[in-house]
Amino acid sequence: MDQYHRCVLCNRSCGVNRSEGSRGFCEEGSTLRVAWAGIHRGEEPVLCGPGGSGTIFFTGCTLKCFFCQNYQLSRDGMGREITIETFASLCLRLQDAGVENINLVTGTQWIPSIVEGLSRAKDSGLRIPVLWNSSGFENDLALSLLEPLIDVYLPDLKTLDADFSKELFGTPRYPETATKAILRMVETRPPRFEEDRMVQGVIVRHLVLPGFLENTREVLKWFSRHLRYRAILSLMFQYTPLPAGVFPQAKVRASSSVEWGRGISEAEYHSVLDYLEEFGIRDGFVQEYAPVENLLPDFSRPDAFPKNLATPLWSWAESG
């Protein structure tokens, strides 16, 4: 596929020829890799419905946040090479299982393969909405490839601080890229519902980080100014400290590294709720406050998630 020959699918713009074995930041080649597919019930209610969300987790990432809950995929490279035909058949198998949508998680590095696979799946009868669940680090090229096939966008908006972005992701370009991408998503996909299910639109997710409430306040201020009534906000408090030794966390804001070893406090939770009132944001989703518990998925097993949260249909850990 031409887009892999000089890859600029994200705004790191590595420009490497992945088709001939060169590796850029994502460290992936040109053959699609997938880690897990199944019915996920932990997404926003307007996405899950009674059937759950048909979720496919891809290997690799264009950001590699050091606190990523899916670090086994984004950092450790868990996953298996599959053909375009197999990917298309996974989408159709999920539809046959009764899911509400196809939910594609962290697939930016695989957009050309995903686009071809979705096209084949639609030609073979895929008719449910398709969700693009990503970090928001897509450029115009990536979005132009996706737009004919995606119904609902589910981007993150992690930070608007370029310096913080450089410390977290190794690039100051995330805020500019993500805000531009999200505004384009909103323009092309106004919200549309069928009963209580979103079948078109944009849900912007923001993960609150412990000790960095000003980061959250700026994101909510921007959302209120640019996206209120045009997109849905999903405010997440599920930051979970990773096991010791997974990543060298001290290199990120070492002066406040103690923050990364704890979850969100109840006081921080209520402060963020005050921000919602301050900026007049009343529509959307807010995770309830709960003490930190280890809900990290384990993709080394087919049952990567708690049984009440997900049902596996395919896993790299058991597929031949």
Secondary structure, DSSP 8 states (H G I E B T S, - for coil): -HHHHT--SBTT-----GGGT---TT---SS-EEEEEEEE--S-HHHHTTT-EEEEEES--SS--TT-TTHHHHTS---EE--HHHHHHHHHHHHHTT-S-EEEES-GGGHHHHHHHHHHHHHTT--S-EEEEE-S-B-HHHHHHHTTT-SEEEEB---S-HHHHHHHHS-TTHHHHHHHHHHHHHHH---EEETTEEEEEEEEEEE--TT-HHHHHHHHHHHHHHTBTTBEEEEE-------TTSS-GGGSSGGGGGGGGS---HHHHHHHHHHHHHTT--SEEE------------TTSS--S-TTTEEEEEETTT--
